Amino acid sequence: MKHDTPFPSGENRITRLFGCPYPLVQGGMAWVADAELAAAVSNGGGLGVIAASNMPPELLEEQLVKVRKLTDKPFGLNIMLLSPTVDDVIALAAKHRVPIVTTGAGSPGKVIDQLKSLGTVIVPVIASVAQARRVEKQGADAVVAEGMEAGGHIGELTTMVMIPQVADSVKIPVIAAGGIADGRGVAAAFALGAEGVQVGTRFICCEESTVHPAYKQAVLEARDRSNAVTGRSTGHPVRCLKNKLTGKFEELEKQNATVEEIERLGAGRLRAAVVNGDVEWGSLMAGQSAALVKEILPAAVIISEMFASACRISRELAEMPFSYCPAEEIGSE
């Protein structure tokens, strides 16, 4: 399928759908993606997203009120469908007329049924072609196809192989996620057939992020082999930066520990990292792109530099004299 691309015009199906200048979605990272971060990304031209996760409804409502005080731009809400508070979250999304909702960890059917008639744009996060086709039939407006390079809960397919397959399988726009932290990743995503990108790990290290400085420093110091994936035996694998906690998870899994034992170890660990800065025993959720993050910058600067770089790469590739291409394919006689 030929996709509507923003290069060089700066507008495509995703920017029109979301009403923002850049086809970029900030990842819905639990404990990280709050009103401050979402507003900063939206004010910077992307789509900022608040992560509902398991947040108590009264706290989430405070966040939804706060984000509108911080930005007059479109923003989104990520709904984790397996959360025990999911019905309250959907009700709050309806009450506050949240313009865009992303979903994860389950079927988005109830979200689509309850919110789409209110004008909410629904964008499920998926990890396979089958899931993409299913949510398209249910009425999704776009999909975030997230590869296993991403931080947090992951699937089995890499971004590189999944994006082209999903793009060829659905008519709705595809947003690529997993491993994208700079303009090279953006350009690659569009070359693979995506019409937008979702970026999570890079925004941990933006000035407006309220993440504990120790967590940010751990991301800045990450290298190519700093990640670990734990929890495979539970059926819900999670990608984090290596520390004492990931080592203990691996030890328990080698001992064939029960799911209950593993989940007990993980309880409260993400909050410990994000809020308290526990980089040894906290859950430092971050994608493989952490190794590409070198400095803390304002969200708006991250976004503008990312797309300026992607545009340069796009132009350079268009001008590259591929000798093996037919002349008509590169615009020469």
PLY file of the C-alpha trace (Angstrom):
ply
format ascii 1.0
element vertex 333
property float x
property float y
property float z
element edge 332
property int vertex1
property int vertex2
end_header
0.00 0.00 0.00
1.26 3.49 -0.83
1.22 5.60 2.31
0.56 9.27 2.82
3.91 10.62 4.04
4.75 13.93 5.80
8.02 14.41 3.91
8.46 17.13 2.77
4.98 18.67 3.23
4.76 18.19 7.01
1.18 16.86 6.94
-0.28 13.37 6.66
-3.16 11.22 7.90
-1.80 11.10 11.46
-1.31 14.86 11.84
-4.80 15.43 10.44
-6.29 12.77 12.73
-4.64 14.16 15.86
-4.58 17.83 14.94
-0.89 18.30 15.75
2.04 19.47 13.59
4.20 16.36 13.98
3.09 12.73 13.52
4.51 11.75 16.90
2.84 10.14 19.90
4.46 10.12 23.31
4.32 6.66 24.86
1.85 6.00 27.68
4.44 5.05 30.30
3.00 4.24 33.73
4.16 6.64 36.48
6.16 8.58 33.86
3.50 9.90 31.47
1.76 12.49 33.63
0.07 15.82 32.84
3.38 17.73 32.86
5.01 15.47 30.29
1.89 15.17 28.13
1.46 18.95 28.04
5.13 19.50 27.17
4.95 17.08 24.25
1.65 18.53 23.00
2.99 22.08 23.28
6.05 20.89 21.35
3.93 19.77 18.41
3.46 16.07 19.15
0.65 14.22 20.89
1.25 14.08 24.64
-0.34 11.16 26.47
-1.27 10.63 30.12
-0.95 7.02 31.31
-3.98 5.96 33.34
-2.44 2.60 34.26
-3.80 1.62 37.72
-4.08 5.24 38.89
-6.94 5.82 41.36
-9.81 7.58 39.54
-9.65 10.70 41.72
-5.96 11.18 40.92
-6.52 10.59 37.22
-9.26 13.21 37.19
-6.80 15.69 38.71
-4.37 14.90 35.90
-7.03 15.40 33.23
-7.95 18.78 34.70
-4.29 19.76 35.06
-3.27 18.93 31.48
-5.89 21.34 30.12
-4.44 24.10 32.31
-0.99 23.42 30.86
-1.89 23.13 27.17
-4.65 24.07 24.77
-3.39 21.49 22.26
-4.77 17.97 21.67
-3.64 15.32 24.15
-4.29 11.64 24.71
-5.02 9.15 27.47
-3.58 5.64 27.53
-5.99 3.07 28.94
-4.62 -0.25 30.18
-7.52 -2.59 29.56
-6.50 -5.15 32.19
-6.53 -2.53 34.93
-9.12 -3.07 37.70
-10.08 0.61 37.30
-10.65 0.45 33.53
-14.38 1.18 33.71
-13.73 4.27 35.84
-11.04 5.40 33.38
-13.39 5.08 30.40
-16.05 7.04 32.30
-13.54 9.81 33.05
-12.42 9.88 29.42
-16.05 10.41 28.43
-16.70 13.01 31.14
-13.66 15.09 30.18
-14.08 14.52 26.44
-10.51 13.27 26.03
-9.82 13.78 22.30
-7.57 10.77 21.70
-7.29 7.45 23.54
-4.62 4.80 23.10
-5.24 1.35 24.53
-3.12 -1.61 25.54
-3.23 -5.01 27.27
-6.54 -6.25 25.91
-9.32 -5.85 23.38
-10.40 -2.22 22.84
-14.00 -3.16 22.04
-15.59 -1.54 25.10
-13.52 1.62 24.63
-14.59 1.91 21.00
-18.23 1.21 21.89
-18.36 3.82 24.66
-16.11 6.60 23.39
-16.08 6.68 19.60
-19.63 8.02 19.39
-18.41 11.00 21.47
-15.84 11.84 18.80
-12.86 10.26 20.58
-10.11 8.98 18.29
-9.22 5.41 19.31
-5.71 4.07 18.69
-4.92 0.59 20.09
-1.34 -0.53 20.67
-0.85 -3.89 18.96
1.98 -6.40 18.61
0.97 -8.50 15.59
-0.75 -8.42 12.21
-3.70 -10.41 13.56
-4.28 -7.88 16.32
-4.07 -4.99 13.86
-6.68 -6.54 11.59
-8.95 -7.32 14.54
-8.98 -3.78 15.95
-9.45 -2.29 12.48
-12.63 -4.36 12.15
-13.73 -3.16 15.60
-13.48 0.44 14.44
-10.02 1.67 15.49
-8.91 4.89 13.79
-5.21 3.94 13.67
-2.84 1.49 15.36
0.43 1.75 17.21
2.48 -1.28 16.11
5.00 -1.77 18.91
8.07 -3.94 18.46
9.90 -5.80 21.18
12.64 -3.14 21.28
10.27 -1.01 23.37
10.45 -0.63 27.12
7.89 -2.10 29.51
5.58 -4.91 28.43
6.61 -6.29 25.04
5.56 -8.73 22.34
7.65 -11.10 20.21
8.15 -9.28 16.90
10.76 -6.64 16.16
9.78 -3.23 14.85
11.74 -3.79 11.63
9.78 -6.86 10.56
6.38 -5.98 12.01
5.77 -2.49 10.61
5.83 -3.45 6.89
3.55 -6.42 7.53
1.03 -4.40 9.52
1.13 -1.52 7.00
0.38 -3.99 4.19
-2.48 -5.59 6.14
-4.67 -2.66 7.22
-6.11 0.46 5.61
-5.96 2.63 8.74
-2.70 4.52 9.45
0.10 2.74 11.28
2.25 4.35 13.98
5.59 2.63 14.56
6.92 2.12 18.09
9.92 0.40 19.63
13.54 1.49 19.29
12.83 5.01 17.96
14.74 7.80 19.69
16.12 10.04 16.93
15.63 11.18 13.34
17.15 8.00 11.94
14.47 5.96 13.66
11.74 8.26 12.37
13.02 8.06 8.78
13.31 4.28 9.04
9.76 3.96 10.38
8.35 5.88 7.41
10.46 3.85 5.00
8.87 0.72 6.50
5.35 2.02 5.83
4.44 3.84 9.04
2.77 7.26 8.99
3.75 8.22 12.51
5.97 7.21 15.40
5.46 6.60 19.09
8.40 7.56 21.31
8.66 6.63 24.97
12.16 6.14 26.36
13.55 9.34 24.83
11.01 11.42 26.77
12.10 9.99 30.12
15.10 12.27 29.64
13.36 15.51 28.77
13.43 18.57 31.01
9.70 18.46 31.73
9.71 14.80 32.79
9.07 14.45 36.53
11.00 11.16 36.68
13.58 10.99 39.48
17.01 12.29 38.37
18.64 8.96 39.25
16.33 7.16 36.79
17.18 9.70 34.09
20.88 9.22 34.76
20.52 5.44 34.42
19.00 5.97 30.96
21.78 8.37 29.97
24.40 5.83 31.02
22.74 2.90 29.19
24.71 1.03 26.55
23.73 -1.40 23.80
23.54 -4.39 26.18
22.09 -2.61 29.20
18.59 -4.07 28.74
17.11 -7.22 30.21
13.76 -8.91 29.57
12.18 -10.53 32.61
8.85 -12.21 33.33
8.77 -14.44 30.27
7.53 -17.34 32.39
4.49 -15.30 33.43
3.46 -14.67 29.82
3.93 -10.92 30.32
7.59 -10.15 29.57
8.94 -6.73 30.53
11.99 -4.88 29.18
14.00 -2.85 31.70
17.53 -1.65 32.32
19.64 -4.26 34.08
20.04 -3.92 37.84
19.76 -6.04 41.00
16.00 -6.39 40.47
16.32 -7.87 36.96
19.01 -10.22 38.29
16.65 -11.42 41.02
13.85 -11.92 38.47
16.17 -14.04 36.33
17.20 -16.06 39.36
13.58 -16.78 40.29
12.69 -17.81 36.75
15.65 -20.23 36.60
14.31 -21.75 39.82
10.87 -22.17 38.19
9.28 -19.85 40.72
5.51 -19.47 40.58
3.84 -16.57 38.82
2.69 -15.34 42.23
6.27 -15.23 43.56
7.47 -13.32 40.51
4.59 -10.84 40.63
5.15 -10.33 44.35
8.75 -9.36 43.67
7.63 -6.82 41.07
4.93 -5.14 43.17
5.62 -1.41 43.59
8.99 -1.53 41.86
8.15 0.89 39.04
7.03 3.56 41.50
10.20 2.96 43.51
12.26 3.79 40.42
10.26 6.69 39.01
9.37 8.46 42.28
12.06 7.40 44.73
14.99 6.96 42.34
15.78 3.40 43.43
18.02 2.34 40.53
19.10 -0.93 42.16
15.80 -2.52 43.17
13.38 -0.34 41.22
11.95 -1.31 37.82
13.81 0.88 35.31
11.51 0.32 32.36
13.25 1.53 29.21
13.61 0.34 25.63
16.73 -0.62 23.74
16.79 2.93 22.40
18.04 4.06 25.83
21.56 3.61 24.45
20.80 6.41 21.95
19.79 8.92 24.62
22.74 11.19 25.43
21.31 14.38 26.96
18.35 15.95 28.70
16.54 18.47 26.49
13.14 20.21 26.42
10.45 18.05 24.83
9.88 20.59 22.06
13.57 20.52 21.13
13.63 16.71 21.09
10.67 16.65 18.69
11.84 19.40 16.35
15.38 18.01 16.11
14.07 14.51 15.55
11.96 15.54 12.57
14.51 17.96 11.16
17.00 15.10 11.14
14.44 12.73 9.56
13.77 15.26 6.80
17.48 15.63 6.07
17.85 11.88 5.86
14.82 11.63 3.58
16.27 14.23 1.19
19.70 12.62 1.21
18.22 9.23 0.37
16.15 10.73 -2.46
19.29 12.22 -3.96
21.45 9.12 -3.51
22.57 7.75 -6.93
21.66 4.08 -6.57
23.33 2.66 -9.67
21.26 -0.52 -9.53
17.92 1.33 -9.66
16.15 1.80 -12.99
16.55 5.39 -14.18
12.82 6.11 -13.90
12.85 5.11 -10.23
15.32 7.85 -9.28
13.95 10.54 -11.58
16.80 10.65 -14.09
16.77 10.20 -17.85
0 1
1 2
2 3
3 4
4 5
5 6
6 7
7 8
8 9
9 10
10 11
11 12
12 13
13 14
14 15
15 16
16 17
17 18
18 19
19 20
20 21
21 22
22 23
23 24
24 25
25 26
26 27
27 28
28 29
29 30
30 31
31 32
32 33
33 34
34 35
35 36
36 37
37 38
38 39
39 40
40 41
41 42
42 43
43 44
44 45
45 46
46 47
47 48
48 49
49 50
50 51
51 52
52 53
53 54
54 55
55 56
56 57
57 58
58 59
59 60
60 61
61 62
62 63
63 64
64 65
65 66
66 67
67 68
68 69
69 70
70 71
71 72
72 73
73 74
74 75
75 76
76 77
77 78
78 79
79 80
80 81
81 82
82 83
83 84
84 85
85 86
86 87
87 88
88 89
89 90
90 91
91 92
92 93
93 94
94 95
95 96
96 97
97 98
98 99
99 100
100 101
101 102
102 103
103 104
104 105
105 106
106 107
107 108
108 109
109 110
110 111
111 112
112 113
113 114
114 115
115 116
116 117
117 118
118 119
119 120
120 121
121 122
122 123
123 124
124 125
125 126
126 127
127 128
128 129
129 130
130 131
131 132
132 133
133 134
134 135
135 136
136 137
137 138
138 139
139 140
140 141
141 142
142 143
143 144
144 145
145 146
146 147
147 148
148 149
149 150
150 151
151 152
152 153
153 154
154 155
155 156
156 157
157 158
158 159
159 160
160 161
161 162
162 163
163 164
164 165
165 166
166 167
167 168
168 169
169 170
170 171
171 172
172 173
173 174
174 175
175 176
176 177
177 178
178 179
179 180
180 181
181 182
182 183
183 184
184 185
185 186
186 187
187 188
188 189
189 190
190 191
191 192
192 193
193 194
194 195
195 196
196 197
197 198
198 199
199 200
200 201
201 202
202 203
203 204
204 205
205 206
206 207
207 208
208 209
209 210
210 211
211 212
212 213
213 214
214 215
215 216
216 217
217 218
218 219
219 220
220 221
221 222
222 223
223 224
224 225
225 226
226 227
227 228
228 229
229 230
230 231
231 232
232 233
233 234
234 235
235 236
236 237
237 238
238 239
239 240
240 241
241 242
242 243
243 244
244 245
245 246
246 247
247 248
248 249
249 250
250 251
251 252
252 253
253 254
254 255
255 256
256 257
257 258
258 259
259 260
260 261
261 262
262 263
263 264
264 265
265 266
266 267
267 268
268 269
269 270
270 271
271 272
272 273
273 274
274 275
275 276
276 277
277 278
278 279
279 280
280 281
281 282
282 283
283 284
284 285
285 286
286 287
287 288
288 289
289 290
290 291
291 292
292 293
293 294
294 295
295 296
296 297
297 298
298 299
299 300
300 301
301 302
302 303
303 304
304 305
305 306
306 307
307 308
308 309
309 310
310 311
311 312
312 313
313 314
314 315
315 316
316 317
317 318
318 319
319 320
320 321
321 322
322 323
323 324
324 325
325 326
326 327
327 328
328 329
329 330
330 331
331 332
